[in-house]
Amino acid sequence: MLVPFQVITEAHNRWPAKHDKPAGESWALILQDMSQPYQHRMRSMVQYRLNEEEKLLYWGKLPDRQVKIAVHEILNGEKKPVLRGELIEVIGDSPKK
């Protein structure tokens, strides 16, 4: 499903290696649903983790912008839902190819 979101902020997280799991790092966008009609929007904010290509293209450039995400999965995160999918478009810019 294609969903428009407002980028509220960005979040960079790191975690140490433990219990035979490697250390990790993530770059994520914190998003608010902008679907219409507004009465049917998701009320909680969600997190979308950028992949390496998206990180290079978009990190630091999207707060206060609207984006369109192709949502493939919604996962339960520790603090907020996490989306898996693809960032399709920065609304107002030409579509990503």
N, C-alpha and C positions, 0 to 999 in steps of 0.2 A: 504494500500500500504506500502511496506517496502522501507525505504529510508535511505541511509548512510549519516551521518552528521559528520562534524568536530566540536568538542566541543571547542568553543572559550574561554568562561569563565563561571563562575557560578554567580548567583545573588540570594541573600537572601533579601526578602522584608517583612516588617511588616506594618500593618495599624491599626489605632485605631477604636474602636467602634463608630458608629455614625448613627443617624436616625434609631434607633431600629435594626441595623445590628451589629453582634458581631465583635470584633477585629479579625484580621486574620494574617496569616504568610504563606509565600511560599518559596520554594527552587526550583530554576529553572536553567536549562542549556541554555546558549545562543549558538545557533548552526548555522553552515553554511552548506548548501546543497553540497554534494559531488557526486551527481548522474552523470552518464556517458550517453551520451557524455556531456562534460562540457558546450557546447553552450546552452543546454536546462536546466541548473540548475536554481533554484529559486535564484534570485539575492540579495534579502534582507535576513538579518539574522532573525531567528525565535527563539522563546522561547519554551522550553519544561519543564513543571512543574513536578517535581518528586513526586510520591506518597510516603507515609510513608515507605513502604518496600524498594523502590528504594533509598530513602534518606539515609537509614541505610547502604545499600550496596555500594552506589556510591558517596555520597557527599564528595567532596574534593579530589577525585581520578581521575576525568575525563578530566580536562583541557588539551588541546593539544592531546587528544585521539580521535579516530573515534568510533562512535556508530551506530548501526542500530536501527531505530525506526519504529514500526508498527503505522502508522498514521491513526487514526480513524476520526479525525476532525481537521480542521484548523479554529480557531476563530480569530476575530479581537481584538487584545489587544490594550491598550492605546498607546504604543510606537512601538510595533512590533507584528507580528502574533504569536499566541499561539497555539501549537500543543497539542492535546489530543490523547493518545494512550498508547503504552507500549514500554519500552526500552527492546529490544529483545536480543541485543548482544553488547559487547564491542569488536570491531573488533581487532583481534589478540589474544583474549582470547577464552576459550571454551564457547559455547552458554549457556545462563542462563536457568536454569530448573525450 
